[in-house]
Amino acid sequence: MDSDWRPERTASCPYCGEPFLLVVDTDGAEADYVEDCPVCCAPIEVAVRWPLGADEPELTLRRGDD
């Protein structure tokens, strides 16, 4: 895997529901970070997990108040 790999994904904000382009920030590793929604500015908790043998990560977006 290329260490510069940063896939762009279309995601929906768990607060306002609007779609936006998310650049997955992992460098090939699992990660948890906060990304502000570009539409409503709410803080979205992003969890990135790499299933065994997968070419792409699984993303989970959550509200901070869930």
PDB file of N, CA, C and O in Angstrom:
ATOM      1  N   MET A   1       0.840  -1.180   0.000  1.00  0.00           N
ATOM      2  CA  MET A   1       0.000   0.000   0.000  1.00  0.00           C
ATOM      3  C   MET A   1       0.883   1.241   0.000  1.00  0.00           C
ATOM      4  O   MET A   1       1.893   1.293   0.701  1.00  0.00           O
ATOM      5  N   ASP A   2       0.503   2.224  -0.778  1.00  0.00           N
ATOM      6  CA  ASP A   2       1.227   3.489  -0.873  1.00  0.00           C
ATOM      7  C   ASP A   2       0.943   4.320   0.372  1.00  0.00           C
ATOM      8  O   ASP A   2      -0.219   4.528   0.719  1.00  0.00           O
ATOM      9  N   SER A   3       1.987   4.799   1.053  1.00  0.00           N
ATOM     10  CA  SER A   3       1.792   5.549   2.291  1.00  0.00           C
ATOM     11  C   SER A   3       1.151   6.915   2.051  1.00  0.00           C
ATOM     12  O   SER A   3       0.710   7.556   3.006  1.00  0.00           O
ATOM     13  N   ASP A   4       1.088   7.375   0.803  1.00  0.00           N
ATOM     14  CA  ASP A   4       0.442   8.642   0.494  1.00  0.00           C
ATOM     15  C   ASP A   4      -1.021   8.464   0.094  1.00  0.00           C
ATOM     16  O   ASP A   4      -1.672   9.432  -0.300  1.00  0.00           O
ATOM     17  N   TRP A   5      -1.540   7.259   0.188  1.00  0.00           N
ATOM     18  CA  TRP A   5      -2.906   6.964  -0.224  1.00  0.00           C
ATOM     19  C   TRP A   5      -3.891   7.666   0.693  1.00  0.00           C
ATOM     20  O   TRP A   5      -3.930   7.388   1.891  1.00  0.00           O
ATOM     21  N   ARG A   6      -4.686   8.572   0.142  1.00  0.00           N
ATOM     22  CA  ARG A   6      -5.709   9.284   0.916  1.00  0.00           C
ATOM     23  C   ARG A   6      -6.981   9.323   0.074  1.00  0.00           C
ATOM     24  O   ARG A   6      -7.215  10.270  -0.677  1.00  0.00           O
ATOM     25  N   PRO A   7      -7.787   8.295   0.210  1.00  0.00           N
ATOM     26  CA  PRO A   7      -8.988   8.251  -0.628  1.00  0.00           C
ATOM     27  C   PRO A   7      -9.996   9.315  -0.238  1.00  0.00           C
ATOM     28  O   PRO A   7     -10.161   9.651   0.934  1.00  0.00           O
ATOM     29  N   GLU A   8     -10.647   9.821  -1.230  1.00  0.00           N
ATOM     30  CA  GLU A   8     -11.748  10.756  -0.995  1.00  0.00           C
ATOM     31  C   GLU A   8     -13.044   9.962  -1.050  1.00  0.00           C
ATOM     32  O   GLU A   8     -13.237   9.129  -1.935  1.00  0.00           O
ATOM     33  N   ARG A   9     -13.920  10.225  -0.106  1.00  0.00           N
ATOM     34  CA  ARG A   9     -15.208   9.537  -0.035  1.00  0.00           C
ATOM     35  C   ARG A   9     -16.320  10.559   0.130  1.00  0.00           C
ATOM     36  O   ARG A   9     -16.138  11.584   0.786  1.00  0.00           O
ATOM     37  N   THR A  10     -17.446  10.283  -0.453  1.00  0.00           N
ATOM     38  CA  THR A  10     -18.625  11.091  -0.185  1.00  0.00           C
ATOM     39  C   THR A  10     -19.265  10.532   1.076  1.00  0.00           C
ATOM     40  O   THR A  10     -19.533   9.334   1.168  1.00  0.00           O
ATOM     41  N   ALA A  11     -19.508  11.400   2.041  1.00  0.00           N
ATOM     42  CA  ALA A  11     -20.099  11.009   3.316  1.00  0.00           C
ATOM     43  C   ALA A  11     -21.253  11.955   3.621  1.00  0.00           C
ATOM     44  O   ALA A  11     -21.361  13.030   3.031  1.00  0.00           O
ATOM     45  N   SER A  12     -22.110  11.547   4.543  1.00  0.00           N
ATOM     46  CA  SER A  12     -23.211  12.403   4.984  1.00  0.00           C
ATOM     47  C   SER A  12     -22.999  12.785   6.431  1.00  0.00           C
ATOM     48  O   SER A  12     -22.664  11.940   7.262  1.00  0.00           O
ATOM     49  N   CYS A  13     -23.192  14.051   6.734  1.00  0.00           N
ATOM     50  CA  CYS A  13     -23.030  14.538   8.093  1.00  0.00           C
ATOM     51  C   CYS A  13     -24.085  13.914   9.001  1.00  0.00           C
ATOM     52  O   CYS A  13     -25.268  13.941   8.664  1.00  0.00           O
ATOM     53  N   PRO A  14     -23.685  13.347  10.152  1.00  0.00           N
ATOM     54  CA  PRO A  14     -24.661  12.768  11.073  1.00  0.00           C
ATOM     55  C   PRO A  14     -25.495  13.826  11.806  1.00  0.00           C
ATOM     56  O   PRO A  14     -26.458  13.483  12.492  1.00  0.00           O
ATOM     57  N   TYR A  15     -25.139  15.092  11.670  1.00  0.00           N
ATOM     58  CA  TYR A  15     -25.918  16.172  12.285  1.00  0.00           C
ATOM     59  C   TYR A  15     -26.939  16.737  11.302  1.00  0.00           C
ATOM     60  O   TYR A  15     -28.142  16.694  11.559  1.00  0.00           O
ATOM     61  N   CYS A  16     -26.457  17.268  10.175  1.00  0.00           N
ATOM     62  CA  CYS A  16     -27.355  17.961   9.239  1.00  0.00           C
ATOM     63  C   CYS A  16     -27.801  17.088   8.069  1.00  0.00           C
ATOM     64  O   CYS A  16     -28.752  17.432   7.368  1.00  0.00           O
ATOM     65  N   GLY A  17     -27.114  15.949   7.852  1.00  0.00           N
ATOM     66  CA  GLY A  17     -27.496  15.034   6.784  1.00  0.00           C
ATOM     67  C   GLY A  17     -26.980  15.407   5.405  1.00  0.00           C
ATOM     68  O   GLY A  17     -27.208  14.675   4.442  1.00  0.00           O
ATOM     69  N   GLU A  18     -26.294  16.526   5.295  1.00  0.00           N
ATOM     70  CA  GLU A  18     -25.797  16.967   3.990  1.00  0.00           C
ATOM     71  C   GLU A  18     -24.581  16.141   3.564  1.00  0.00           C
ATOM     72  O   GLU A  18     -23.722  15.825   4.388  1.00  0.00           O
ATOM     73  N   PRO A  19     -24.512  15.795   2.275  1.00  0.00           N
ATOM     74  CA  PRO A  19     -23.331  15.083   1.791  1.00  0.00           C
ATOM     75  C   PRO A  19     -22.146  16.032   1.649  1.00  0.00           C
ATOM     76  O   PRO A  19     -22.322  17.220   1.380  1.00  0.00           O
ATOM     77  N   PHE A  20     -20.943  15.503   1.833  1.00  0.00           N
ATOM     78  CA  PHE A  20     -19.720  16.282   1.655  1.00  0.00           C
ATOM     79  C   PHE A  20     -18.591  15.336   1.290  1.00  0.00           C
ATOM     80  O   PHE A  20     -18.704  14.124   1.476  1.00  0.00           O
ATOM     81  N   LEU A  21     -17.509  15.884   0.774  1.00  0.00           N
ATOM     82  CA  LEU A  21     -16.347  15.089   0.400  1.00  0.00           C
ATOM     83  C   LEU A  21     -15.413  14.976   1.596  1.00  0.00           C
ATOM     84  O   LEU A  21     -14.958  15.988   2.130  1.00  0.00           O
ATOM     85  N   LEU A  22     -15.126  13.751   2.015  1.00  0.00           N
ATOM     86  CA  LEU A  22     -14.266  13.481   3.153  1.00  0.00           C
ATOM     87  C   LEU A  22     -12.972  12.863   2.649  1.00  0.00           C
ATOM     88  O   LEU A  22     -13.002  11.871   1.921  1.00  0.00           O
ATOM     89  N   VAL A  23     -11.847  13.433   3.025  1.00  0.00           N
ATOM     90  CA  VAL A  23     -10.548  12.848   2.723  1.00  0.00           C
ATOM     91  C   VAL A  23     -10.167  12.003   3.928  1.00  0.00           C
ATOM     92  O   VAL A  23      -9.965  12.524   5.024  1.00  0.00           O
ATOM     93  N   VAL A  24     -10.068  10.688   3.716  1.00  0.00           N
ATOM     94  CA  VAL A  24      -9.787   9.765   4.811  1.00  0.00           C
ATOM     95  C   VAL A  24      -8.337   9.929   5.246  1.00  0.00           C
ATOM     96  O   VAL A  24      -7.418   9.733   4.451  1.00  0.00           O
ATOM     97  N   ASP A  25      -8.138  10.284   6.496  1.00  0.00           N
ATOM     98  CA  ASP A  25      -6.822  10.606   7.043  1.00  0.00           C
ATOM     99  C   ASP A  25      -6.294   9.424   7.850  1.00  0.00           C
ATOM    100  O   ASP A  25      -6.516   9.349   9.058  1.00  0.00           O
ATOM    101  N   THR A  26      -5.585   8.486   7.179  1.00  0.00           N
ATOM    102  CA  THR A  26      -5.117   7.299   7.894  1.00  0.00           C
ATOM    103  C   THR A  26      -3.678   6.923   7.633  1.00  0.00           C
ATOM    104  O   THR A  26      -3.036   6.347   8.512  1.00  0.00           O
ATOM    105  N   ASP A  27      -3.146   7.220   6.472  1.00  0.00           N
ATOM    106  CA  ASP A  27      -1.831   6.731   6.049  1.00  0.00           C
ATOM    107  C   ASP A  27      -1.763   5.208   6.155  1.00  0.00           C
ATOM    108  O   ASP A  27      -0.711   4.645   6.457  1.00  0.00           O
ATOM    109  N   GLY A  28      -2.890   4.554   5.904  1.00  0.00           N
ATOM    110  CA  GLY A  28      -2.914   3.095   5.897  1.00  0.00           C
ATOM    111  C   GLY A  28      -3.096   2.446   7.244  1.00  0.00           C
ATOM    112  O   GLY A  28      -3.026   1.221   7.344  1.00  0.00           O
ATOM    113  N   ALA A  29      -3.325   3.218   8.281  1.00  0.00           N
ATOM    114  CA  ALA A  29      -3.507   2.661   9.620  1.00  0.00           C
ATOM    115  C   ALA A  29      -4.920   2.967  10.119  1.00  0.00           C
ATOM    116  O   ALA A  29      -5.613   3.824   9.572  1.00  0.00           O
ATOM    117  N   GLU A  30      -5.331   2.256  11.158  1.00  0.00           N
ATOM    118  CA  GLU A  30      -6.612   2.568  11.780  1.00  0.00           C
ATOM    119  C   GLU A  30      -6.481   3.889  12.518  1.00  0.00           C
ATOM    120  O   GLU A  30      -5.416   4.222  13.037  1.00  0.00           O
ATOM    121  N   ALA A  31      -7.584   4.642  12.557  1.00  0.00           N
ATOM    122  CA  ALA A  31      -7.507   5.969  13.173  1.00  0.00           C
ATOM    123  C   ALA A  31      -8.864   6.394  13.701  1.00  0.00           C
ATOM    124  O   ALA A  31      -9.906   5.943  13.226  1.00  0.00           O
ATOM    125  N   ASP A  32      -8.832   7.267  14.688  1.00  0.00           N
ATOM    126  CA  ASP A  32     -10.011   7.959  15.218  1.00  0.00           C
ATOM    127  C   ASP A  32      -9.651   9.427  15.255  1.00  0.00           C
ATOM    128  O   ASP A  32      -8.622   9.801  15.817  1.00  0.00           O
ATOM    129  N   TYR A  33     -10.486  10.264  14.662  1.00  0.00           N
ATOM    130  CA  TYR A  33     -10.223  11.700  14.664  1.00  0.00           C
ATOM    131  C   TYR A  33     -11.525  12.461  14.502  1.00  0.00           C
ATOM    132  O   TYR A  33     -12.566  11.866  14.225  1.00  0.00           O
ATOM    133  N   VAL A  34     -11.470  13.773  14.674  1.00  0.00           N
ATOM    134  CA  VAL A  34     -12.646  14.636  14.553  1.00  0.00           C
ATOM    135  C   VAL A  34     -12.467  15.514  13.322  1.00  0.00           C
ATOM    136  O   VAL A  34     -11.421  16.130  13.117  1.00  0.00           O
ATOM    137  N   GLU A  35     -13.513  15.553  12.516  1.00  0.00           N
ATOM    138  CA  GLU A  35     -13.542  16.363  11.293  1.00  0.00           C
ATOM    139  C   GLU A  35     -14.780  17.251  11.377  1.00  0.00           C
ATOM    140  O   GLU A  35     -15.874  16.747  11.630  1.00  0.00           O
ATOM    141  N   ASP A  36     -14.637  18.539  11.175  1.00  0.00           N
ATOM    142  CA  ASP A  36     -15.793  19.435  11.196  1.00  0.00           C
ATOM    143  C   ASP A  36     -16.557  19.335   9.888  1.00  0.00           C
ATOM    144  O   ASP A  36     -15.960  19.297   8.812  1.00  0.00           O
ATOM    145  N   CYS A  37     -17.883  19.293   9.983  1.00  0.00           N
ATOM    146  CA  CYS A  37     -18.730  19.270   8.789  1.00  0.00           C
ATOM    147  C   CYS A  37     -18.528  20.582   8.029  1.00  0.00           C
ATOM    148  O   CYS A  37     -18.625  21.653   8.627  1.00  0.00           O
ATOM    149  N   PRO A  38     -18.251  20.520   6.727  1.00  0.00           N
ATOM    150  CA  PRO A  38     -18.052  21.742   5.954  1.00  0.00           C
ATOM    151  C   PRO A  38     -19.351  22.508   5.707  1.00  0.00           C
ATOM    152  O   PRO A  38     -19.317  23.647   5.242  1.00  0.00           O
ATOM    153  N   VAL A  39     -20.496  21.893   6.014  1.00  0.00           N
ATOM    154  CA  VAL A  39     -21.791  22.540   5.806  1.00  0.00           C
ATOM    155  C   VAL A  39     -22.282  23.212   7.083  1.00  0.00           C
ATOM    156  O   VAL A  39     -22.586  24.405   7.078  1.00  0.00           O
ATOM    157  N   CYS A  40     -22.364  22.438   8.202  1.00  0.00           N
ATOM    158  CA  CYS A  40     -22.927  22.981   9.447  1.00  0.00           C
ATOM    159  C   CYS A  40     -21.875  23.220  10.535  1.00  0.00           C
ATOM    160  O   CYS A  40     -22.199  23.733  11.606  1.00  0.00           O
ATOM    161  N   CYS A  41     -20.633  22.854  10.268  1.00  0.00           N
ATOM    162  CA  CYS A  41     -19.490  23.054  11.176  1.00  0.00           C
ATOM    163  C   CYS A  41     -19.534  22.195  12.450  1.00  0.00           C
ATOM    164  O   CYS A  41     -18.741  22.426  13.362  1.00  0.00           O
ATOM    165  N   ALA A  42     -20.427  21.225  12.533  1.00  0.00           N
ATOM    166  CA  ALA A  42     -20.499  20.355  13.706  1.00  0.00           C
ATOM    167  C   ALA A  42     -19.315  19.390  13.713  1.00  0.00           C
ATOM    168  O   ALA A  42     -18.851  18.989  12.645  1.00  0.00           O
ATOM    169  N   PRO A  43     -18.812  19.004  14.895  1.00  0.00           N
ATOM    170  CA  PRO A  43     -17.683  18.081  14.979  1.00  0.00           C
ATOM    171  C   PRO A  43     -18.130  16.631  14.784  1.00  0.00           C
ATOM    172  O   PRO A  43     -18.925  16.109  15.565  1.00  0.00           O
ATOM    173  N   ILE A  44     -17.618  15.997  13.749  1.00  0.00           N
ATOM    174  CA  ILE A  44     -17.969  14.608  13.424  1.00  0.00           C
ATOM    175  C   ILE A  44     -16.838  13.704  13.880  1.00  0.00           C
ATOM    176  O   ILE A  44     -15.678  13.939  13.540  1.00  0.00           O
ATOM    177  N   GLU A  45     -17.167  12.666  14.650  1.00  0.00           N
ATOM    178  CA  GLU A  45     -16.182  11.677  15.058  1.00  0.00           C
ATOM    179  C   GLU A  45     -16.045  10.658  13.931  1.00  0.00           C
ATOM    180  O   GLU A  45     -17.016   9.997  13.560  1.00  0.00           O
ATOM    181  N   VAL A  46     -14.843  10.537  13.395  1.00  0.00           N
ATOM    182  CA  VAL A  46     -14.565   9.622  12.284  1.00  0.00           C
ATOM    183  C   VAL A  46     -13.733   8.463  12.817  1.00  0.00           C
ATOM    184  O   VAL A  46     -12.699   8.672  13.451  1.00  0.00           O
ATOM    185  N   ALA A  47     -14.189   7.242  12.558  1.00  0.00           N
ATOM    186  CA  ALA A  47     -13.437   6.040  12.915  1.00  0.00           C
ATOM    187  C   ALA A  47     -13.107   5.307  11.620  1.00  0.00           C
ATOM    188  O   ALA A  47     -13.994   5.030  10.813  1.00  0.00           O
ATOM    189  N   VAL A  48     -11.830   4.995  11.426  1.00  0.00           N
ATOM    190  CA  VAL A  48     -11.360   4.304  10.231  1.00  0.00           C
ATOM    191  C   VAL A  48     -10.794   2.959  10.664  1.00  0.00           C
ATOM    192  O   VAL A  48      -9.897   2.897  11.505  1.00  0.00           O
ATOM    193  N   ARG A  49     -11.319   1.884  10.087  1.00  0.00           N
ATOM    194  CA  ARG A  49     -10.863   0.531  10.410  1.00  0.00           C
ATOM    195  C   ARG A  49     -10.565  -0.208   9.116  1.00  0.00           C
ATOM    196  O   ARG A  49     -11.304  -0.098   8.138  1.00  0.00           O
ATOM    197  N   TRP A  50      -9.472  -0.963   9.125  1.00  0.00           N
ATOM    198  CA  TRP A  50      -9.070  -1.755   7.965  1.00  0.00           C
ATOM    199  C   TRP A  50      -9.377  -3.216   8.249  1.00  0.00           C
ATOM    200  O   TRP A  50      -8.666  -3.845   9.033  1.00  0.00           O
ATOM    201  N   PRO A  51     -10.433  -3.785   7.626  1.00  0.00           N
ATOM    202  CA  PRO A  51     -10.696  -5.209   7.785  1.00  0.00           C
ATOM    203  C   PRO A  51      -9.544  -6.033   7.197  1.00  0.00           C
ATOM    204  O   PRO A  51      -8.895  -5.602   6.245  1.00  0.00           O
ATOM    205  N   LEU A  52      -9.301  -7.177   7.745  1.00  0.00           N
ATOM    206  CA  LEU A  52      -8.227  -8.054   7.302  1.00  0.00           C
ATOM    207  C   LEU A  52      -8.368  -8.342   5.809  1.00  0.00           C
ATOM    208  O   LEU A  52      -9.414  -8.814   5.363  1.00  0.00           O
ATOM    209  N   GLY A  53      -7.338  -8.064   5.050  1.00  0.00           N
ATOM    210  CA  GLY A  53      -7.325  -8.338   3.621  1.00  0.00           C
ATOM    211  C   GLY A  53      -8.061  -7.330   2.760  1.00  0.00           C
ATOM    212  O   GLY A  53      -8.141  -7.512   1.545  1.00  0.00           O
ATOM    213  N   ALA A  54      -8.598  -6.279   3.346  1.00  0.00           N
ATOM    214  CA  ALA A  54      -9.371  -5.292   2.586  1.00  0.00           C
ATOM    215  C   ALA A  54      -8.445  -4.312   1.876  1.00  0.00           C
ATOM    216  O   ALA A  54      -7.369  -3.980   2.374  1.00  0.00           O
ATOM    217  N   ASP A  55      -8.880  -3.856   0.705  1.00  0.00           N
ATOM    218  CA  ASP A  55      -8.137  -2.843  -0.044  1.00  0.00           C
ATOM    219  C   ASP A  55      -8.516  -1.430   0.375  1.00  0.00           C
ATOM    220  O   ASP A  55      -7.769  -0.480   0.141  1.00  0.00           O
ATOM    221  N   GLU A  56      -9.682  -1.304   0.995  1.00  0.00           N
ATOM    222  CA  GLU A  56     -10.166   0.010   1.419  1.00  0.00           C
ATOM    223  C   GLU A  56     -10.676  -0.074   2.853  1.00  0.00           C
ATOM    224  O   GLU A  56     -11.104  -1.137   3.302  1.00  0.00           O
ATOM    225  N   PRO A  57     -10.630   1.041   3.567  1.00  0.00           N
ATOM    226  CA  PRO A  57     -11.069   1.028   4.963  1.00  0.00           C
ATOM    227  C   PRO A  57     -12.589   1.109   5.091  1.00  0.00           C
ATOM    228  O   PRO A  57     -13.295   1.517   4.169  1.00  0.00           O
ATOM    229  N   GLU A  58     -13.065   0.705   6.269  1.00  0.00           N
ATOM    230  CA  GLU A  58     -14.459   0.935   6.648  1.00  0.00           C
ATOM    231  C   GLU A  58     -14.501   2.225   7.446  1.00  0.00           C
ATOM    232  O   GLU A  58     -13.667   2.442   8.325  1.00  0.00           O
ATOM    233  N   LEU A  59     -15.456   3.073   7.149  1.00  0.00           N
ATOM    234  CA  LEU A  59     -15.590   4.352   7.844  1.00  0.00           C
ATOM    235  C   LEU A  59     -16.858   4.366   8.670  1.00  0.00           C
ATOM    236  O   LEU A  59     -17.903   3.883   8.236  1.00  0.00           O
ATOM    237  N   THR A  60     -16.758   4.923   9.864  1.00  0.00           N
ATOM    238  CA  THR A  60     -17.922   5.148  10.710  1.00  0.00           C
ATOM    239  C   THR A  60     -17.899   6.611  11.119  1.00  0.00           C
ATOM    240  O   THR A  60     -16.911   7.096  11.671  1.00  0.00           O
ATOM    241  N   LEU A  61     -18.999   7.314  10.843  1.00  0.00           N
ATOM    242  CA  LEU A  61     -19.123   8.717  11.241  1.00  0.00           C
ATOM    243  C   LEU A  61     -20.189   8.808  12.315  1.00  0.00           C
ATOM    244  O   LEU A  61     -21.294   8.291  12.150  1.00  0.00           O
ATOM    245  N   ARG A  62     -19.851   9.473  13.426  1.00  0.00           N
ATOM    246  CA  ARG A  62     -20.791   9.585  14.559  1.00  0.00           C
ATOM    247  C   ARG A  62     -20.864  11.028  15.045  1.00  0.00           C
ATOM    248  O   ARG A  62     -19.950  11.833  14.869  1.00  0.00           O
ATOM    249  N   ARG A  63     -21.987  11.297  15.655  1.00  0.00           N
ATOM    250  CA  ARG A  63     -22.146  12.563  16.381  1.00  0.00           C
ATOM    251  C   ARG A  63     -21.396  12.436  17.699  1.00  0.00           C
ATOM    252  O   ARG A  63     -21.318  11.348  18.270  1.00  0.00           O
ATOM    253  N   GLY A  64     -20.858  13.516  18.169  1.00  0.00           N
ATOM    254  CA  GLY A  64     -20.164  13.512  19.443  1.00  0.00           C
ATOM    255  C   GLY A  64     -21.089  13.323  20.627  1.00  0.00           C
ATOM    256  O   GLY A  64     -20.642  12.953  21.712  1.00  0.00           O
ATOM    257  N   ASP A  65     -22.386  13.576  20.430  1.00  0.00           N
ATOM    258  CA  ASP A  65     -23.338  13.463  21.535  1.00  0.00           C
ATOM    259  C   ASP A  65     -24.115  12.155  21.521  1.00  0.00           C
ATOM    260  O   ASP A  65     -25.095  12.020  22.254  1.00  0.00           O
ATOM    261  N   ASP A  66     -23.699  11.177  20.694  1.00  0.00           N
ATOM    262  CA  ASP A  66     -24.370   9.859  20.657  1.00  0.00           C
ATOM    263  C   ASP A  66     -23.919   9.000  21.801  1.00  0.00           C
ATOM    264  O   ASP A  66     -24.371   7.863  21.935  1.00  0.00           O
TER     265      ASP A  66
END
